[in-house]
Amino acid sequence: MREPELVADCMAAIAQAVKVPATVKCRIGVDDQDPEESLFRLVDLCAQAGVRRFIVHARKAWLKGLSPKENRDVPPLDYPLVWRLKRERPHLVIDINGGIADLDEALAHLAHVDGVMLGRAAYHDPYILAKLEQALFGTPLPERDEVLARMQPYIDAHVHGGDTLNHVGRHMLGLYLGLPGARAFRRHLSENMHRDGADFRAVAGAVAAMQTQRQAA
């Protein structure tokens, strides 16, 4: 964001080199930049270069004095600035990102922007994706056990193709978040998905561990 002209030139070159739409994901500013100036200038220059979709993390990036972990929470989020970007650039597709923790927050943002990007929320509680699909499209909400059953053919193909269960399983650790036995499910899967030859049986074992913990409670 410090060199928006260079970014726009890069995006123009990317757009000419690929057949899919080129998009930009950015913060609202960097270090001492004024977000109202830096964000709008970057977006306008990239739009002139042909970009039509922007995913905006509504927090300034501090490259000096903060670790990447600290910069997830500091400085404060400025959602209204991203909403204003969409309001004043209605011809562009604007998606919002940053600190959106649950279904209600995501739906509230959709009154102001075109889309919502979930990061840590979906990783922490992947079942939120099924809830969002139900809320937005009326899709019947599956039970968590049904989600696992649907995942088995994908996991089998993934493992048989030479990849490891860990690459899929680590995204499923929070599937039972908040339910009895969730800790046992998470512990069993995290301890076994890295083992050589691990496959869906490790997931089934995690479900069994969860059920055992429920029965013992």
Summary of the structure (lengths in Angstrom):
residues: 217
radius of gyration: 21.0
end to end distance: 53.2
largest distance: 62.7
contacts: 619
relative contact order: 0.08
helix: 52%
strand: 9%
